[in-house]
Amino acid sequence: MSIYADFNNLTNQPLRYYQGSSRYMMQEEYYNRKFTFGIKADL
């Protein structure tokens, strides 16, 4: 039996893709924070 926790995007920052340098942004995506908790049992 095990307990797990998973946390994503804790600082709530957008995901950005650049072409060449930070002056040329190609894409910007926004995601919310995500928390997952659980218990796993192997039988």
PDB file as gemmi writes it, atoms N, CA and C in Angstrom:
CRYST1    1.000    1.000    1.000  90.00  90.00  90.00 P 1                      
ATOM      1  N   MET A   1       0.850  -1.167   0.000  1.00  0.00           N  
ATOM      2  CA  MET A   1       0.000   0.000   0.000  1.00  0.00           C  
ATOM      3  C   MET A   1       0.902   1.238   0.000  1.00  0.00           C  
ATOM      4  N   SER A   2       0.526   2.234  -0.759  1.00  0.00           N  
ATOM      5  CA  SER A   2       1.310   3.469  -0.800  1.00  0.00           C  
ATOM      6  C   SER A   2       0.388   4.682  -0.951  1.00  0.00           C  
ATOM      7  N   ILE A   3       0.882   5.795  -0.473  1.00  0.00           N  
ATOM      8  CA  ILE A   3       0.177   7.073  -0.584  1.00  0.00           C  
ATOM      9  C   ILE A   3       0.985   7.949  -1.532  1.00  0.00           C  
ATOM     10  N   TYR A   4       0.307   8.649  -2.428  1.00  0.00           N  
ATOM     11  CA  TYR A   4       1.031   9.498  -3.375  1.00  0.00           C  
ATOM     12  C   TYR A   4       0.395  10.882  -3.471  1.00  0.00           C  
ATOM     13  N   ALA A   5       1.194  11.833  -3.933  1.00  0.00           N  
ATOM     14  CA  ALA A   5       0.736  13.198  -4.175  1.00  0.00           C  
ATOM     15  C   ALA A   5       1.458  13.717  -5.413  1.00  0.00           C  
ATOM     16  N   ASP A   6       0.739  14.447  -6.242  1.00  0.00           N  
ATOM     17  CA  ASP A   6       1.308  15.023  -7.461  1.00  0.00           C  
ATOM     18  C   ASP A   6       0.850  16.474  -7.559  1.00  0.00           C  
ATOM     19  N   PHE A   7       1.791  17.385  -7.779  1.00  0.00           N  
ATOM     20  CA  PHE A   7       1.494  18.812  -7.882  1.00  0.00           C  
ATOM     21  C   PHE A   7       2.040  19.322  -9.207  1.00  0.00           C  
ATOM     22  N   ASN A   8       1.229  20.046  -9.969  1.00  0.00           N  
ATOM     23  CA  ASN A   8       1.654  20.623 -11.247  1.00  0.00           C  
ATOM     24  C   ASN A   8       1.349  22.115 -11.271  1.00  0.00           C  
ATOM     25  N   ASN A   9       2.262  22.877 -11.852  1.00  0.00           N  
ATOM     26  CA  ASN A   9       2.113  24.320 -12.065  1.00  0.00           C  
ATOM     27  C   ASN A   9       1.790  25.058 -10.762  1.00  0.00           C  
ATOM     28  N   LEU A  10       2.592  24.839  -9.736  1.00  0.00           N  
ATOM     29  CA  LEU A  10       2.339  25.458  -8.432  1.00  0.00           C  
ATOM     30  C   LEU A  10       2.381  26.980  -8.476  1.00  0.00           C  
ATOM     31  N   THR A  11       3.205  27.561  -9.337  1.00  0.00           N  
ATOM     32  CA  THR A  11       3.312  29.022  -9.416  1.00  0.00           C  
ATOM     33  C   THR A  11       2.344  29.621 -10.431  1.00  0.00           C  
ATOM     34  N   ASN A  12       1.536  28.776 -11.098  1.00  0.00           N  
ATOM     35  CA  ASN A  12       0.513  29.220 -12.049  1.00  0.00           C  
ATOM     36  C   ASN A  12       1.090  30.077 -13.180  1.00  0.00           C  
ATOM     37  N   GLN A  13       2.247  29.689 -13.700  1.00  0.00           N  
ATOM     38  CA  GLN A  13       2.901  30.413 -14.786  1.00  0.00           C  
ATOM     39  C   GLN A  13       2.428  29.883 -16.137  1.00  0.00           C  
ATOM     40  N   PRO A  14       2.280  30.756 -17.139  1.00  0.00           N  
ATOM     41  CA  PRO A  14       1.931  30.286 -18.476  1.00  0.00           C  
ATOM     42  C   PRO A  14       3.092  29.543 -19.131  1.00  0.00           C  
ATOM     43  N   LEU A  15       2.760  28.641 -20.037  1.00  0.00           N  
ATOM     44  CA  LEU A  15       3.759  27.917 -20.819  1.00  0.00           C  
ATOM     45  C   LEU A  15       4.012  28.719 -22.085  1.00  0.00           C  
ATOM     46  N   ARG A  16       5.260  29.087 -22.339  1.00  0.00           N  
ATOM     47  CA  ARG A  16       5.590  29.931 -23.485  1.00  0.00           C  
ATOM     48  C   ARG A  16       6.647  29.255 -24.345  1.00  0.00           C  
ATOM     49  N   TYR A  17       6.459  29.363 -25.656  1.00  0.00           N  
ATOM     50  CA  TYR A  17       7.436  28.863 -26.628  1.00  0.00           C  
ATOM     51  C   TYR A  17       7.954  30.053 -27.423  1.00  0.00           C  
ATOM     52  N   TYR A  18       9.264  30.095 -27.606  1.00  0.00           N  
ATOM     53  CA  TYR A  18       9.907  31.197 -28.327  1.00  0.00           C  
ATOM     54  C   TYR A  18      10.629  30.670 -29.555  1.00  0.00           C  
ATOM     55  N   GLN A  19      10.782  31.549 -30.536  1.00  0.00           N  
ATOM     56  CA  GLN A  19      11.547  31.202 -31.731  1.00  0.00           C  
ATOM     57  C   GLN A  19      12.789  32.074 -31.779  1.00  0.00           C  
ATOM     58  N   GLY A  20      13.932  31.452 -31.563  1.00  0.00           N  
ATOM     59  CA  GLY A  20      15.189  32.190 -31.610  1.00  0.00           C  
ATOM     60  C   GLY A  20      15.549  32.839 -30.291  1.00  0.00           C  
ATOM     61  N   SER A  21      14.796  33.827 -29.850  1.00  0.00           N  
ATOM     62  CA  SER A  21      15.080  34.515 -28.595  1.00  0.00           C  
ATOM     63  C   SER A  21      13.766  34.855 -27.898  1.00  0.00           C  
ATOM     64  N   SER A  22      13.872  35.354 -26.678  1.00  0.00           N  
ATOM     65  CA  SER A  22      12.672  35.677 -25.903  1.00  0.00           C  
ATOM     66  C   SER A  22      11.899  36.870 -26.472  1.00  0.00           C  
ATOM     67  N   ARG A  23      12.439  37.526 -27.477  1.00  0.00           N  
ATOM     68  CA  ARG A  23      11.731  38.634 -28.125  1.00  0.00           C  
ATOM     69  C   ARG A  23      10.658  38.133 -29.084  1.00  0.00           C  
ATOM     70  N   TYR A  24      10.755  36.865 -29.518  1.00  0.00           N  
ATOM     71  CA  TYR A  24       9.850  36.326 -30.540  1.00  0.00           C  
ATOM     72  C   TYR A  24       9.049  35.161 -29.980  1.00  0.00           C  
ATOM     73  N   MET A  25       7.959  35.473 -29.284  1.00  0.00           N  
ATOM     74  CA  MET A  25       7.121  34.436 -28.717  1.00  0.00           C  
ATOM     75  C   MET A  25       6.220  33.841 -29.795  1.00  0.00           C  
ATOM     76  N   MET A  26       6.223  32.512 -29.890  1.00  0.00           N  
ATOM     77  CA  MET A  26       5.393  31.814 -30.882  1.00  0.00           C  
ATOM     78  C   MET A  26       4.045  31.402 -30.298  1.00  0.00           C  
ATOM     79  N   GLN A  27       4.048  30.975 -29.036  1.00  0.00           N  
ATOM     80  CA  GLN A  27       2.848  30.371 -28.471  1.00  0.00           C  
ATOM     81  C   GLN A  27       2.831  30.611 -26.969  1.00  0.00           C  
ATOM     82  N   GLU A  28       1.625  30.811 -26.426  1.00  0.00           N  
ATOM     83  CA  GLU A  28       1.462  30.982 -24.984  1.00  0.00           C  
ATOM     84  C   GLU A  28       0.218  30.220 -24.552  1.00  0.00           C  
ATOM     85  N   GLU A  29       0.365  29.357 -23.546  1.00  0.00           N  
ATOM     86  CA  GLU A  29      -0.739  28.532 -23.071  1.00  0.00           C  
ATOM     87  C   GLU A  29      -0.907  28.733 -21.574  1.00  0.00           C  
ATOM     88  N   TYR A  30      -2.160  28.742 -21.125  1.00  0.00           N  
ATOM     89  CA  TYR A  30      -2.461  28.934 -19.714  1.00  0.00           C  
ATOM     90  C   TYR A  30      -3.089  27.674 -19.148  1.00  0.00           C  
ATOM     91  N   TYR A  31      -2.551  27.239 -18.017  1.00  0.00           N  
ATOM     92  CA  TYR A  31      -3.064  26.076 -17.303  1.00  0.00           C  
ATOM     93  C   TYR A  31      -3.241  26.454 -15.839  1.00  0.00           C  
ATOM     94  N   ASN A  32      -4.190  25.842 -15.181  1.00  0.00           N  
ATOM     95  CA  ASN A  32      -4.396  26.075 -13.754  1.00  0.00           C  
ATOM     96  C   ASN A  32      -3.508  25.152 -12.932  1.00  0.00           C  
ATOM     97  N   ARG A  33      -3.463  25.420 -11.643  1.00  0.00           N  
ATOM     98  CA  ARG A  33      -2.762  24.512 -10.735  1.00  0.00           C  
ATOM     99  C   ARG A  33      -3.509  23.192 -10.693  1.00  0.00           C  
ATOM    100  N   LYS A  34      -2.762  22.115 -10.475  1.00  0.00           N  
ATOM    101  CA  LYS A  34      -3.381  20.794 -10.405  1.00  0.00           C  
ATOM    102  C   LYS A  34      -2.770  20.020  -9.248  1.00  0.00           C  
ATOM    103  N   PHE A  35      -3.625  19.478  -8.391  1.00  0.00           N  
ATOM    104  CA  PHE A  35      -3.200  18.677  -7.246  1.00  0.00           C  
ATOM    105  C   PHE A  35      -3.889  17.325  -7.334  1.00  0.00           C  
ATOM    106  N   THR A  36      -3.107  16.270  -7.158  1.00  0.00           N  
ATOM    107  CA  THR A  36      -3.654  14.920  -7.163  1.00  0.00           C  
ATOM    108  C   THR A  36      -3.112  14.179  -5.950  1.00  0.00           C  
ATOM    109  N   PHE A  37      -4.013  13.585  -5.182  1.00  0.00           N  
ATOM    110  CA  PHE A  37      -3.643  12.793  -4.018  1.00  0.00           C  
ATOM    111  C   PHE A  37      -4.307  11.432  -4.143  1.00  0.00           C  
ATOM    112  N   GLY A  38      -3.693  10.414  -3.573  1.00  0.00           N  
ATOM    113  CA  GLY A  38      -4.334   9.110  -3.623  1.00  0.00           C  
ATOM    114  C   GLY A  38      -3.631   8.056  -2.803  1.00  0.00           C  
ATOM    115  N   ILE A  39      -4.287   6.927  -2.760  1.00  0.00           N  
ATOM    116  CA  ILE A  39      -3.754   5.744  -2.100  1.00  0.00           C  
ATOM    117  C   ILE A  39      -3.782   4.612  -3.121  1.00  0.00           C  
ATOM    118  N   LYS A  40      -2.681   3.892  -3.210  1.00  0.00           N  
ATOM    119  CA  LYS A  40      -2.583   2.778  -4.163  1.00  0.00           C  
ATOM    120  C   LYS A  40      -2.333   1.497  -3.380  1.00  0.00           C  
ATOM    121  N   ALA A  41      -3.080   0.470  -3.754  1.00  0.00           N  
ATOM    122  CA  ALA A  41      -2.913  -0.818  -3.093  1.00  0.00           C  
ATOM    123  C   ALA A  41      -2.717  -1.887  -4.166  1.00  0.00           C  
ATOM    124  N   ASP A  42      -1.672  -2.678  -4.032  1.00  0.00           N  
ATOM    125  CA  ASP A  42      -1.426  -3.814  -4.932  1.00  0.00           C  
ATOM    126  C   ASP A  42      -1.880  -5.094  -4.229  1.00  0.00           C  
ATOM    127  N   LEU A  43      -2.747  -5.810  -4.911  1.00  0.00           N  
ATOM    128  CA  LEU A  43      -3.257  -7.058  -4.309  1.00  0.00           C  
ATOM    129  C   LEU A  43      -2.576  -8.256  -4.890  1.00  0.00           C  
TER     130      LEU A  43                                                      
END                                                                             
